[in-house]
Amino acid sequence: MAKVRTFSLQRYVEEALRRAEYDKDENGIVIAKVPDASGFFAQGDSVEEARENLKEVIEGNVLLALQLRLELPPLKGIDIEERDVQTKSAQA
């Protein structure tokens, strides 16, 4: 048996982006971050660029967390279900 997590990556990313906050630093660079989501931050020359970069960071971090079996930052309204599935090696 193996544990799998099921959820919509697209909905997760959209919800994270909806929560994102944007600020300019002293050099005019836009910093985008998702509060309470460690590692969900990026920057860009404009809000649009920072948002696109943030989207890529979120997707990459989620995929890496899934590969490494790490917890994902919880987002209200996004249910991440965990269930047991039979693996081929367990069936043999």
C-alpha positions in Angstrom: 0.0 0.0 0.0 1.1 3.6 -0.7 -0.4 6.9 0.3 -1.4 9.3 -2.4 -2.7 12.9 -2.1 -5.3 14.1 -4.5 -6.3 17.7 -5.2 -6.5 20.1 -8.1 -3.1 21.7 -8.7 -4.8 24.5 -10.8 -7.3 25.3 -8.0 -4.5 25.3 -5.4 -2.3 27.6 -7.5 -5.2 30.0 -8.2 -6.1 30.1 -4.5 -2.5 30.8 -3.5 -2.3 33.6 -6.1 -5.6 35.1 -4.9 -4.0 35.4 -1.4 -0.7 36.9 -2.7 0.5 40.2 -1.5 2.7 42.6 -3.5 5.2 45.2 -2.3 7.9 47.2 -3.9 11.4 47.2 -2.3 13.7 50.2 -2.1 15.0 49.5 -5.7 11.5 49.4 -7.2 11.4 45.6 -7.6 8.0 44.1 -6.9 8.1 41.3 -4.3 5.2 38.8 -4.4 4.5 36.5 -1.5 1.8 34.2 -0.2 1.4 34.8 3.6 1.7 31.7 5.8 3.1 29.7 2.9 6.8 29.2 3.4 8.8 29.4 0.1 5.9 30.9 -1.9 7.6 34.2 -3.0 9.0 35.7 -6.1 10.0 39.1 -7.6 9.7 40.9 -10.9 9.9 44.4 -12.5 6.1 44.7 -12.4 3.2 43.2 -10.6 2.3 41.1 -13.6 5.9 39.8 -13.9 6.1 39.1 -10.2 2.7 37.3 -10.3 3.8 35.1 -13.2 7.1 34.3 -11.5 5.1 33.5 -8.3 2.8 31.2 -10.2 5.9 29.2 -11.4 7.4 29.1 -7.9 4.2 27.8 -6.4 3.8 25.1 -9.0 7.4 24.1 -8.7 7.3 24.0 -4.9 4.1 22.0 -4.9 5.5 19.4 -7.2 8.7 19.2 -5.2 6.8 18.8 -2.0 4.8 16.0 -3.5 7.9 14.2 -4.7 9.6 14.5 -1.3 6.4 13.7 0.5 6.4 17.0 2.4 3.4 18.8 3.7 1.8 21.5 1.5 0.9 24.8 3.0 -2.9 24.5 3.8 -5.1 26.9 1.9 -8.7 27.4 3.0 -11.1 25.9 0.5 -8.6 23.5 -1.0 -9.1 20.0 0.2 -6.1 17.7 -0.1 -7.3 14.2 0.4 -4.9 11.4 1.4 -5.8 7.8 0.8 -4.2 4.4 0.5 -3.8 2.8 -2.9 -2.5 -0.6 -3.8 0.8 -0.6 -5.6 1.8 -3.2 -8.3 4.5 -4.6 -6.1 2.0 -5.1 -3.3 -0.3 -7.0 -5.7 2.3 -9.5 -6.8 
